[in-house]
Amino acid sequence: MMTPDEKEFFLENGYLIARNVLEGDLLKKVQDEFEVVWFAENQLRCNQHKLFKYRTFLDLIEHPPVLERQQAIFGNQVQLLQYDFLRQEPNDTFALRAWHKDFSFTCGSPLSINTIIYLDEMTPERGRTHVVPGSHRWQNLPTAEEKNQPHKNEIAVDAAPGDAVFINSAIWHSGSRNQAEGLRRGLYMYYGYWWLKRYETDRKLPWQAFENASDLRLKLLGIRMPDRDIHMYDPSL
Ligand SMILES: O=C(O)CCC(=O)C(=O)O
């Protein structure tokens, strides 16, 4: 699912755009159910603690075009760290740029990867995601002056509904303001090594996440470890 060229590009630049990660009936189902879940839940903090109640969104954590690309980087050591929705109405008040790293630890290889699956056409008016290629190798965070300004080396992610961007969580990136007519919606699936702490581990995940859960799902949820513990762990397992 991740060709050697794609992997090289990702490791070098810190991001990778993948087309048609969701398509056809599945894309339509996800777009429709996104709205149902968003309004059924309280429209805020729509993360794994809510999404796992819904089969469609639970199943997506194992969706091969997403998971196999994570496995291309993390092997069998992959865990889901966080999962949520973003839904921006037209004419929202988001900043045009808000540069940040999701995870500030500069390392020779990716420790975690955020995956954004877009549900709407990402045009300049809709407020595309921006990344600064190569910035995953930088130690520094954006300064107060840089934080809300376009960056001279930035790249805008053009995407159709169902396309995704995989971003090394240490890359400088930014969302943007929705100045288009329709919604700006995305699924944010954040994976990393099994020995990283998942987000919000102080709260129990919904029981539906564990119903008939496979070994793979339990590993993705950080419940089952690939080995007894991390000591002398063999990454080829
Ligand atoms: O919505 C986007 O384009 C980027 C969101 C973002 O910055 C993030 O997930 O950390």
The ligand as an SDF file (V2000), in Angstrom:
LIG
                    3D

 10  9  0  0  0  0  0  0  0  0999 V2000
   -7.4820   20.5100    9.5720 O   0  0  0  0  0  0  0  0  0  0  0  0
   -6.3380   20.6240    9.1460 C   0  0  0  0  0  0  0  0  0  0  0  0
   -6.1050   20.8830    7.9800 O   0  0  0  0  0  0  0  0  0  0  0  0
   -5.1540   20.4590   10.0640 C   0  0  0  0  0  0  0  0  0  0  0  0
   -5.5590   20.0900   11.4410 C   0  0  0  0  0  0  0  0  0  0  0  0
   -4.4200   20.0770   12.4010 C   0  0  0  0  0  0  0  0  0  0  0  0
   -3.6870   20.9920   12.4780 O   0  0  0  0  0  0  0  0  0  0  0  0
   -4.1850   18.9310   13.2590 C   0  0  0  0  0  0  0  0  0  0  0  0
   -4.8520   17.9140   13.1390 O   0  0  0  0  0  0  0  0  0  0  0  0
   -3.2680   19.0050   14.1130 O   0  0  0  0  0  0  0  0  0  0  0  0
  1  2  2  0
  2  3  1  0
  2  4  1  0
  4  5  1  0
  5  6  1  0
  6  7  2  0
  6  8  1  0
  8  9  2  0
  8 10  1  0
M  END
$$$$
